């Protein structure tokens, strides 16, 4: 298993990505609390339907996962700045998939936050695998069902994606960023990833390695 596939996939040959919005979808500065951990994984290719409506209000409290990631792991942050602050561990250069990019993970309470940096050193993909870090509307890994997720984000621009019976749900922010929710065989959210929404859409539809 490659470094990048470990970071982004649930199991080899199945699905490519894992990908909440502080719906107003703004990235605030959250202070670490005490999330627990959850396990791996990720989505792949798909076909989509789109809806565009107004965002809903926030119902979550504490650290929340948004379309920008979660502080200090916000999209566009540099690997150098995160290393200087002692916020990353398991920093590894990709040598097989997405060569030239770098993978890492968060520290402490954010150990289930996985990070992908392009060769310019900037963070472009933040994956949340924790069961204790929900989105602003309360979507949570391991708990929220697909039906509940669609209800939570019904008033948010979104796409429902599917591949080979597997469901993925892309919630979009006005900023152009979004969160991709991967749904497991039990029909529950098991991972969520924040990045540019067009990039997330294209990576799923085209079945890329999310480089």
N, C-alpha and C positions, 0 to 999 in steps of 0.2 A: 504493500500500500504506500502510495507516495505521500510526501509531506502535505501537499495541497489537498489531496483527496481525503486524508485524515482530518484536515481542517474543515472541509466543506461537505463530505459525503457521509451518508448513513451507512451504506455498504456498497462495495465495488460492483459496478455494472448495473445498479438499480437507478439511483436518482442522483443528480449533481448537486444541488444546493441545500442548504438548510434554510434567513432573512427574515417601539411600536410607536407607534406614533404618539406624540404628546399632542394629540389631535386637537388642537391647533397645530400639531406637528412641529412644534418648535423644540429645539434642543436646549433645555435649561441646564443649569449646573447642579448636578445632584451630588450629595455627599454619600460616601459608601455606607451601607448598612451591613446586614449579615446574611446575604443570600446563601442558599445551599446549592448543591451541585446536581446536575442532571447529565444524561449521556448524549452521545454523538448524534447527529446528522442531516441530511441534505437532499435537495431537489434536482430536477433536470429539464427535459424538453416539454413543449406544450402548445395548446391552442387556447385562445382567450376570448372573453366577453368583457366589455368595459362599461362602467357606469360612472357618471360624474355628478356628484351632489355635494351639499355642504357638510363640513366636518361636524363631529359630535363633541360633547364635552368630556373632560377628564374625570375619571372615577377612581384612579389609583393614587396611592400615596407612597412615600419612600422612594428608593431608587427606581427609576422607570426607564424602559428601553424605548427609544424614539427613532424616527426616520434619520436622525443625525448620529445614532449610536447611543452611547451613554458616557457621560463625563468620567474620566478624562479621555475616553476613547471615542472622540468625535471625528467624523469624516473630515479628511484634510489635515488632521494632526500629523506631525512627523514622527518617524520612528526615533530619531535622535532626541526629540524633546521628551518623549515618553520614557526612553531609556534614562535620560538625565534625571527624571523625576522618580525613577525606580518603579515605574508602573507596568513594566512588561517582563515576561519570563519566557523561556523556551524559544528564544529568537533564532530562527533558522532560515538560511537562504534556500530557496527551492532549486532543486537540481534536475528534476525530471518533468514535473508539470509546472507551467507558468514560470519557466526558468528566468531568473533575473529578479523575480519578486521575492518577498520575504514574508514568512509566517511567524506569528507570535501569539501569546495568550496573556490575558490580564493577570493581576496578582491579587492575593488576599481574597476578599469577598467577591472579587470579579474573576476568579479562576476559571469560570465557565464562559468567559467572553473570549472569543477567538478573533484574531486580527489578521488582515491581509494588506500588505504594503506593496505598491508598485516600485519599479526600480528608481523612481525619483524620491523614494523614501516617504511618500505620503500614504496615509491610511485611506483605502477606498472601499473596504468591505468589513463590516463588524457583525459577527455572528453570536447570537445569544443562545446558549444551551442550558442556562440555569432555569430551575423550576421556581426560583424565588424572585426573579426580576421580571415583572409583568410590563405590559404596555400601559400607556396612559388610560386606556379604556378597560383595562383589566384582563386582557388576553394573556394567558400564562401557559408555558410549556408543560405538557403532561397532564393538564387539567381541562383546558378549554376545548370543547368539541368544535368540529367544523361548522355545525349549525349555529352554535353560540357565536363563533367568530364572525360569521356572515351577518348575524344580527347586530353585533357590536359595531361593525364597520359598514352597515347598510347605507349610512348617510355620508360615506367617504368615497372619493374616487377610487375605484378598485378594478382589478381583473381577476377572474376565476380561471385558473390554469389547470390543465390536466394532462397526464401522460400515462398510458398503459394502466388506467384505473387509479393512478395516484393523483391526489389533489394538492394544488398549491394555490395560495391566495396572496395577491399583491395589493397592498393598501398604499395609496399614493398621497404625498403631501404637496401643497401648493409650491413648495420650494423646488420641486422636481426630484426630490428624493423619495424613498419609499421603504416599506418593510415587506419582505417576502416570508410568508408563513408556510412551513412544510407540514403536511398532515400525514400522520402515520396510519398503519393498518387498522388501528383501533378508532380511527376517525377523530383523532385529537391532535392539537398542535404539539410538535415535538422539538421544533427549532425555529428561530426567526432571524432574518438577516437584514441589515440596513445598508443601503447603497443608493446610487443614482437609480431612479425607478426605470428609466429607459434601458439602462445597462442590465438591471435585473430581469426585465421582460425579455430582452434579446438573448441573454445567457440561457434562460429557461427554454425559450422557443427554439433556439438554435442548438441547444445541447452542448454548450461550451464548458470549459473547465473553470469559468469565472476568473479569468486572468485579468 
